[in-house]
Amino acid sequence: MIEVRPCTFADLPALIRVEQETFAHPWTKESLHTALSARETHLALLAAEEGQVFAYALFQYLLDEGELWRLASLPAQQNRGLGQRLLETGLDALQAKGVHRVFLEVAADNGPAIHLYEKLAFERIAVRPNYYGQTDGYIYRWEG
Ligand SMILES: CC(C)(COP(=O)(O)OP(=O)(O)OC[C@H]1O[C@@H](n2cnc3c(N)ncnc32)[C@H](O)[C@@H]1OP(=O)(O)O)[C@@H](O)C(=O)NCCC(=O)NCCS
């Protein structure tokens, strides 16, 4: 059964593996360690099954605003609902902390991610032309 829980430092190697298998420009262990250390302003959640980490999400927040910094599922585990569970759990947890607006930025050609964000009521509010080389960046906002 899939469990969703906060990330700990012990999860760092597994999170790095997700980063490396998922992103062309993965975060380093140091960047992730820094984020996990700043607990008052960061929320990191992972989805695991039988001790195996399959996906994770990292939010940064301050006062009533937050930002989704990372969301990734291992390629073999995508389209199983993990991304949606992480995002919904994270938004609920942030709302409980008084966060009522969450922003994110996504490449215009990232169909699966855009589909997921729009399904969860994120609204596209701006376009950054050629933010990713030839590809535009979209800014999305969620209000809870
Ligand atoms: C975006 C991402 C995190 C989604 O994670 P996931 O665990 O596959 O998400 P879910 O299984 O919850 O899928 C959510 C929705 O996206 C859709 N989706 C997932 N993979 C898809 C794909 N390859 N093509 C089209 N739609 C897809 C699902 O169908 C689902 O919608 P539905 O329930 O209406 O069918 C994952 O694709 C990923 O890790 N991508 C690479 C990293 C990335 O781009 N992160 C986002 C950066 S902004």
The ligand as an SDF file (V2000), in Angstrom:
LIG
                    3D

 48 50  0  0  0  0  0  0  0  0999 V2000
    4.2370   15.3970  -13.4990 C   0  0  0  0  0  0  0  0  0  0  0  0
    4.4130   14.1570  -12.6670 C   0  0  0  0  0  0  0  0  0  0  0  0
    5.0210   14.5330  -11.3240 C   0  0  0  0  0  0  0  0  0  0  0  0
    3.0290   13.5220  -12.4250 C   0  0  0  0  0  0  0  0  0  0  0  0
    3.2070   12.4580  -11.5180 O   0  0  0  0  0  0  0  0  0  0  0  0
    2.3060   11.1440  -11.5740 P   0  0  0  0  0  0  0  0  0  0  0  0
    2.6330   10.3650  -10.3400 O   0  0  0  0  0  0  0  0  0  0  0  0
    2.4400   10.4690  -12.8790 O   0  0  0  0  0  0  0  0  0  0  0  0
    0.8630   11.8160  -11.4570 O   0  0  0  0  0  0  0  0  0  0  0  0
   -0.5510   11.0860  -11.3990 P   0  0  0  0  0  0  0  0  0  0  0  0
   -0.4110    9.6160  -11.6070 O   0  0  0  0  0  0  0  0  0  0  0  0
   -1.1960   11.5560  -10.1450 O   0  0  0  0  0  0  0  0  0  0  0  0
   -1.2750   11.6680  -12.6680 O   0  0  0  0  0  0  0  0  0  0  0  0
   -2.0040   12.8100  -12.5690 C   0  0  0  0  0  0  0  0  0  0  0  0
   -2.6950   13.0520  -13.8830 C   0  0  0  0  0  0  0  0  0  0  0  0
   -1.7380   13.2530  -14.9290 O   0  0  0  0  0  0  0  0  0  0  0  0
   -1.9890   12.3440  -15.9800 C   0  0  0  0  0  0  0  0  0  0  0  0
   -0.7700   11.7940  -16.4990 N   0  0  0  0  0  0  0  0  0  0  0  0
    0.2230   11.1750  -15.8040 C   0  0  0  0  0  0  0  0  0  0  0  0
    1.1790   10.7700  -16.6440 N   0  0  0  0  0  0  0  0  0  0  0  0
    0.7620   11.1210  -17.8930 C   0  0  0  0  0  0  0  0  0  0  0  0
    1.3090   10.9980  -19.1710 C   0  0  0  0  0  0  0  0  0  0  0  0
    2.4900   10.4040  -19.3660 N   0  0  0  0  0  0  0  0  0  0  0  0
    0.6240   11.5190  -20.2120 N   0  0  0  0  0  0  0  0  0  0  0  0
   -0.5700   12.1320  -20.0320 C   0  0  0  0  0  0  0  0  0  0  0  0
   -1.1390   12.2980  -18.8290 N   0  0  0  0  0  0  0  0  0  0  0  0
   -0.4840   11.7880  -17.7850 C   0  0  0  0  0  0  0  0  0  0  0  0
   -2.7740   11.2140  -15.3750 C   0  0  0  0  0  0  0  0  0  0  0  0
   -3.5680   10.6310  -16.3930 O   0  0  0  0  0  0  0  0  0  0  0  0
   -3.5440   11.8790  -14.3040 C   0  0  0  0  0  0  0  0  0  0  0  0
   -4.7190   12.4130  -14.7730 O   0  0  0  0  0  0  0  0  0  0  0  0
   -6.0680   11.5810  -14.7370 P   0  0  0  0  0  0  0  0  0  0  0  0
   -6.2040   11.0970  -13.3270 O   0  0  0  0  0  0  0  0  0  0  0  0
   -7.0770   12.6030  -15.1330 O   0  0  0  0  0  0  0  0  0  0  0  0
   -5.9030   10.4580  -15.6870 O   0  0  0  0  0  0  0  0  0  0  0  0
    5.2890   13.0930  -13.4030 C   0  0  0  0  0  0  0  0  0  0  0  0
    4.8220   12.9670  -14.7300 O   0  0  0  0  0  0  0  0  0  0  0  0
    6.7600   13.4230  -13.4000 C   0  0  0  0  0  0  0  0  0  0  0  0
    7.4900   13.0750  -12.4590 O   0  0  0  0  0  0  0  0  0  0  0  0
    7.2230   14.0810  -14.4710 N   0  0  0  0  0  0  0  0  0  0  0  0
    8.6440   14.4290  -14.5950 C   0  0  0  0  0  0  0  0  0  0  0  0
    9.0160   15.5350  -13.6310 C   0  0  0  0  0  0  0  0  0  0  0  0
    8.1770   16.7600  -13.8510 C   0  0  0  0  0  0  0  0  0  0  0  0
    7.9740   17.1890  -14.9840 O   0  0  0  0  0  0  0  0  0  0  0  0
    7.7150   17.3570  -12.7470 N   0  0  0  0  0  0  0  0  0  0  0  0
    6.9030   18.5570  -12.7980 C   0  0  0  0  0  0  0  0  0  0  0  0
    7.7850   19.7340  -12.9830 C   0  0  0  0  0  0  0  0  0  0  0  0
    6.8430   21.2350  -12.9290 S   0  0  0  0  0  0  0  0  0  0  0  0
  1  2  1  0
  2  3  1  0
  2  4  1  0
  2 36  1  0
  4  5  1  0
  5  6  1  0
  6  7  2  0
  6  8  1  0
  6  9  1  0
  9 10  1  0
 10 11  2  0
 10 12  1  0
 10 13  1  0
 13 14  1  0
 14 15  1  0
 15 16  1  0
 15 30  1  0
 16 17  1  0
 17 18  1  0
 17 28  1  0
 18 19  1  0
 18 27  1  0
 19 20  2  0
 20 21  1  0
 21 22  1  0
 21 27  2  0
 22 23  1  0
 22 24  2  0
 24 25  1  0
 25 26  2  0
 26 27  1  0
 28 29  1  0
 28 30  1  0
 30 31  1  0
 31 32  1  0
 32 33  2  0
 32 34  1  0
 32 35  1  0
 36 37  1  0
 36 38  1  0
 38 39  2  0
 38 40  1  0
 40 41  1  0
 41 42  1  0
 42 43  1  0
 43 44  2  0
 43 45  1  0
 45 46  1  0
 46 47  1  0
 47 48  1  0
M  END
$$$$
